[in-house]
Amino acid sequence: MSRYTPLHASPPVTLFHDGHCPFCQQEVAWLEKHRHREHIALVDIQAKDFNPQAYGQEFNAMMGQLHLKDSKGEWYIGMDASRALYAVLGYRRLVKISCLPGIRGAMNAGYRFFARRRIKLGQWCERRQAKR
């Protein structure tokens, strides 16, 4: 896979997100209002009727990192899922910058750090907002 592969994601795409994650909820709310909303199907992996095996995936893997599937059947996982999503939404220049050596590695590492802690960080942010 080339570092620029996410730029070639073919719409429509399916974004698999954690409906219990506060950060994911905010992102999904923004995506639902986006001018290119028709290019994205949103699937909550926490929904009772969600079956990851129907997509050839494991629930724990999908909880660990963002997953996106494009119309050609290509899977993008982790930061590449975000890159593919934003490329489909029209932010190709930003995505291309995020693919550059050095920047790519730093963003991938930052994503992995955030993904492992997103639930606790989200709960902390919610508690802070509730105190205001």
N, C-alpha and C positions, 0 to 999 in steps of 0.2 A: 504494500500500500504506500503510495506516494504521500508526502506530507501535504500535498495539495488536493488529495482525493476528496475531502469534504466539499470542495468547491464544485464538484461534479454531481452532487446529490440531485436526484430527479424528483421534482414535485409531481403529485402531492406526496408528502411525507407523513409518517405516523410517529408521533412523539409519545413515548411511554414515560409517565411521570408518577411520582409518589404523591397521591392526593392528601396524605397526612402531613407532609413537609410544609412548614410555613413559607419557606422560600419558593418552593415549587408552586404553591398556591398563588403567590404573587406573580410569578412568571406566567402561569396559565391565565390568570386574569388579564394580564397585559396582552398575551397572545390572542385571546378571544376578541379583543378590540382592534387588533392589528389590521391594517389595510389589506394585507395579503393573507388573511385568515383562511381563505378558501384553499390554500396550499398545505394546510396542516390539519391532520386528524389528531385529536388528543385522547389518549387512553390512560385512565387512572389504574395503575397496577394494584392499588389497594381496594378497588371495587370488588364486591363479593362475587361477581360473576366473571372476574378476570381469570383466565387460564393461561399461564405463561407457556405451558407445553404446546398449546395451539400455535404458538409462534416459534417453537423450537428453542425456547429459552428456559432458564431456571429463575424462580422468583428471587432467591438470594442474590444472584448476579445482577438482576434488574434493580434490586434495591440498593446495591452497592454503587452503581454508576448509571448515569442517564443512557437510555437506549433510543435510537431513532432508526426507522426502516424507511427507505425511499421506495418510489414506485417501481424500480427495477429489482427490488428485493435485496438491495445492499444494506447491511447493518453498519451503523456508526455508533460507537460506544465511548462514553466518557466525554472528554473535551471535544473529540471529533464529532460527537452527536450535537454539541452546541454549535460547533463550526458549521456543520451541514445545515442545521436549522437556520442559522443566521444567513447563510449563503442563499438558501431558498427564499428567505424573507427580503432579500435585496441588499444585504450588507456585505457584499462580496469583497470590497476593498478592505474593510476591517478584518474580514476572515483571512484574506491573503496576507495581511500584516501579521496576524496571529500564527501563521504557518511558517514564518521566517525562523531560521536557526537561532537558537538562544531564546527568542520570544516564545516559540513553540514549546520548548522544554520547560521554561518557567511557568507558562500557563497550564501545561499538563500537570506539573507537580502541584501547583496551586489548586487546581481542580480536584486532584486526588486528596489533598489535605482537607479541602472544604467538604467533599463528598462523604468522607468518613465522620465528619463532625456536624453535618448539616442539621440533624434533628436537635441535638443539644444546643447548637447555636440559635436555631429558630425558637426553641423554647425560652432561651435566655432573652432573646430580643422581644418576645411576646410579654414576658414578665416585666421587662424594662418599660415597655409601652403602657402596660397596665398601671404602673406606678405613677405615670404622668397625669 
